Amino acid sequence: MELDNRELDKMLQQAFAASSKIYQERGFQRRVGFGKRPALVSVDLANAWTRPGNPFTCDQQAMDEEIIPGMQRLLKACRAHGHPVIHVTTAYEITDPKAPFTDMGLWHYKIPIEVVDIQNKELWAIDSRIAPVAGEHTLLKKRASAFHGTALAGILRAAGVDTILVTGVTATACVRTTICDGLADGFRTIAVKECIGDRVPGAVAWNLYDIDAKFADVTSVEDCVRYLEGGSAMGLAAE
């Protein structure tokens, strides 16, 4: 499997190199930059996604060795400097797909969202390794995007936020749609590279590459922490 992953990565890098020529010739891959007031938006880093044994479980090696440690660094910087933190999770009250009315919409026709039952709080609770502290908000969503049908945009604007650092899972769905909606709603969008995961090999690399071309700046934990601590993040701050 390790060899297969190396081969997959090699193929992806070749595809990225070829695609970048097209994007750059046509004016894509521009920078949105950091703004003046950031917030951390952590998407679905709850037990059903971060711990083994659930249909939603993501790559455990990446989760334990990169995503959680990276999140801990970001949280430490946010808490030390007073930046807002919003932890986002997902759960449903009516999980019977045959029910005449359900808060699942029609999403259960595609994925097994019925396994995230609001009655089982342990499933949708934020991972204890990055648990919320006093002053941080936990937001419950029902759709892929953390903005869709929620008060997230209003919460951010009320705090004067102009920049969102987005982390979590999955790169193909909830993180990606949150980033797209965040940019559409007028926030500078930063995708924190080491803190975004998925279940399928290659999914993270491809989506981060494409997101960086169109919807957000894919930026390292190191640069994001420097920005949160008041540094220029290597000149990436917006003018």
C-alpha positions in Angstrom: 0.0 0.0 0.0 2.9 2.3 0.8 4.3 1.8 -2.7 0.8 2.4 -4.2 0.6 5.7 -2.3 4.0 6.8 -3.6 3.0 6.0 -7.1 -0.3 7.8 -6.7 1.5 10.9 -5.3 3.9 10.9 -8.3 1.0 10.7 -10.7 -0.8 13.6 -8.9 2.3 15.8 -8.9 2.6 15.2 -12.7 -1.1 16.2 -13.1 -0.6 19.2 -10.9 2.3 20.4 -12.9 0.4 20.1 -16.2 -2.7 21.7 -14.8 -0.8 24.6 -13.2 0.4 25.7 -16.7 -3.2 25.9 -17.9 -4.4 27.7 -14.7 -1.6 30.2 -14.7 -2.0 31.0 -18.4 -5.6 31.7 -17.8 -5.2 33.9 -14.6 -6.1 31.4 -11.9 -4.1 30.6 -8.7 -4.3 34.2 -7.5 -3.8 35.0 -3.7 -6.6 36.2 -1.5 -4.2 36.9 1.4 -4.7 37.2 5.1 -6.8 40.0 6.5 -6.8 41.9 9.8 -9.1 39.8 12.0 -8.9 36.0 11.8 -11.0 33.2 13.1 -10.4 29.4 13.1 -13.3 27.4 11.7 -12.8 23.7 12.4 -15.1 21.4 10.4 -16.3 18.0 11.7 -13.3 17.1 13.9 -15.7 15.2 16.0 -15.3 11.6 17.2 -17.3 10.0 14.3 -14.6 11.4 11.9 -11.5 11.4 14.1 -11.7 8.0 15.9 -11.7 4.6 14.3 -14.8 2.4 13.8 -17.3 4.7 12.1 -18.3 4.9 8.4 -17.2 8.5 8.5 -13.7 7.7 10.0 -10.9 9.4 8.1 -7.3 8.5 7.6 -6.1 7.6 11.1 -2.4 8.2 10.4 -3.0 11.7 9.0 -5.5 12.4 11.8 -3.2 11.4 14.7 0.2 12.5 13.2 -0.8 15.7 11.4 -4.3 17.0 11.8 -4.7 16.8 15.6 -1.2 18.1 16.4 -1.6 20.9 13.8 -5.0 21.8 15.3 -3.4 21.9 18.8 -0.9 24.4 17.6 -3.5 26.6 15.9 -5.8 26.5 19.0 -2.9 27.5 21.2 -2.1 30.5 19.1 -5.8 31.5 18.8 -6.3 31.2 22.6 -3.2 33.1 23.4 -4.1 36.0 21.1 -7.9 36.2 21.5 -8.9 35.0 18.0 -12.4 33.5 17.7 -12.7 29.7 17.4 -15.7 27.9 16.0 -15.9 24.1 16.2 -18.4 22.7 13.7 -20.0 19.3 14.0 -22.9 17.4 12.3 -25.8 15.3 13.8 -29.4 14.5 13.0 -32.6 14.1 15.1 -34.7 12.1 12.7 -32.5 9.4 11.3 -35.0 7.0 9.9 -34.6 7.3 6.1 -38.3 6.1 5.7 -39.7 8.9 7.9 -42.0 11.3 6.1 -40.1 14.2 7.6 -36.4 14.3 8.5 -33.7 16.9 9.1 -31.4 14.9 6.8 -32.9 16.4 3.7 -32.1 13.9 1.0 -28.4 13.5 1.8 -29.1 10.0 3.2 -29.7 8.8 -0.3 -26.0 9.3 -1.0 -24.1 8.8 2.3 -24.8 7.0 5.7 -25.5 10.2 7.7 -28.1 8.2 9.7 -25.1 6.9 11.8 -24.6 10.3 13.3 -27.6 10.3 15.7 -27.9 13.4 17.9 -28.9 11.0 20.7 -25.4 9.6 20.8 -23.5 12.7 21.8 -20.2 10.9 21.9 -20.3 10.5 18.1 -20.7 14.2 17.3 -18.7 15.6 20.3 -15.5 17.4 19.3 -12.5 15.2 19.7 -11.2 15.5 23.3 -7.7 16.3 22.1 -8.9 19.6 20.6 -12.0 20.1 22.8 -13.6 23.5 23.0 -12.8 25.7 26.0 -14.8 28.5 27.5 -15.4 31.3 25.0 -15.4 29.1 22.0 -18.5 28.2 20.0 -19.7 24.8 18.9 -21.9 24.9 15.9 -24.2 22.1 14.8 -24.8 21.8 11.0 -27.0 19.6 8.9 -25.5 20.0 5.5 -22.0 19.8 4.1 -21.1 23.5 4.3 -20.8 25.1 7.7 -22.4 28.2 6.3 -25.5 26.4 4.8 -28.5 27.1 7.0 -26.5 28.2 10.0 -25.6 31.4 11.8 -21.9 31.1 11.0 -21.6 34.2 8.8 -23.4 36.4 11.3 -21.3 35.1 14.2 -18.1 35.9 12.3 -19.3 39.3 11.2 -20.4 40.2 14.7 -16.9 39.6 15.8 -15.4 41.7 13.0 -13.8 38.7 11.3 -12.5 39.1 7.8 -10.4 36.0 7.5 -11.2 32.3 8.2 -8.6 29.6 8.7 -10.5 26.4 7.7 -9.5 23.0 9.0 -11.1 19.6 9.3 -12.7 16.9 7.2 -13.4 16.1 4.6 -11.4 17.8 1.8 -13.9 16.5 -0.8 -17.1 17.7 0.9 -17.6 19.6 4.1 -14.3 21.5 4.1 -14.4 22.3 0.5 -18.0 23.5 0.5 -17.3 25.6 3.7 -14.4 27.2 1.9 -16.4 27.9 -1.2 -19.3 29.5 0.8 -16.9 31.4 3.0 -15.3 33.1 0.0 -18.7 33.7 -1.5 -19.9 35.4 1.7 -16.9 37.8 1.6 -14.4 36.2 3.9 -10.7 35.7 3.1 -10.3 32.0 3.0 -7.2 30.1 4.2 -7.1 26.3 3.9 -4.6 25.0 6.5 -2.7 22.4 4.6 -1.7 19.9 7.3 -5.1 20.1 9.1 -7.4 18.9 6.4 -8.1 15.2 5.8 -10.3 12.6 4.0 -10.9 8.9 3.7 -9.7 8.2 0.2 -6.1 8.2 -1.0 -5.3 11.2 -3.1 -8.5 13.1 -2.2 -6.8 15.6 0.0 -3.9 16.4 -2.4 -6.2 16.9 -5.4 -8.8 18.9 -3.6 -6.2 21.2 -1.9 -4.5 21.8 -5.3 -7.9 22.7 -6.9 -9.0 24.8 -3.9 -5.8 26.7 -4.0 -6.4 27.5 -7.7 -10.0 28.8 -7.2 -11.3 29.3 -3.7 -8.6 29.7 -1.0 -4.9 30.0 -0.2 -3.6 26.7 0.9 -1.2 27.6 3.6 1.0 25.7 6.1 0.4 25.4 9.8 3.7 27.2 10.4 2.6 30.3 8.4 -0.9 30.3 9.9 0.5 30.2 13.4 2.9 33.0 12.6 0.0 35.1 11.3 -2.2 34.3 14.3 0.7 35.4 16.6 0.9 38.7 14.8 3.6 38.1 12.2 3.4 38.8 8.5 3.3 35.1 7.5 6.1 35.5 5.1 4.5 38.5 3.4 1.2 36.8 2.7 -0.9 39.3 4.7 -3.3 41.3 2.6 -2.4 44.9 1.9 
